[in-house]
Amino acid sequence: MGKTKTLLTGFIFGGVVSAASVLLTTPKSGKELIAETKVKGDDIKEGFAKLKSDLNELTAQVKQLSSEGKEVIQEVAADLKRSITSYQEDIQPNLTRLKEDVEEMQKTIETVKDEVNSPASK
């Protein structure tokens, strides 16, 4: 907001300086100059009104976009959570089978170890 205020101040100051310059260097009569100044003043007022309207519209669009982005992020998070849960459910039978296979292998190793170390095999 600070840069916008500085820019706006610069525009206003530039407008005042240019208006003073025109007033001091113009070859027109006072009545013509006053009429032209009023027209220019009205143009400047219209320009500021349009700028204000555009800024309000931009602010509304940014708010809407922010709200929509928040909704999308929430949907993606929910989808990701569902995917992880589904993956865990899918992999669980494999994990159980792998644990059983490892336990069976350990038993087989113990059996072979016992047979090798038994006095009958010597």
Helices and strands as residue ranges (DSSP letters): H 2-25, H 30-117, G 119-121
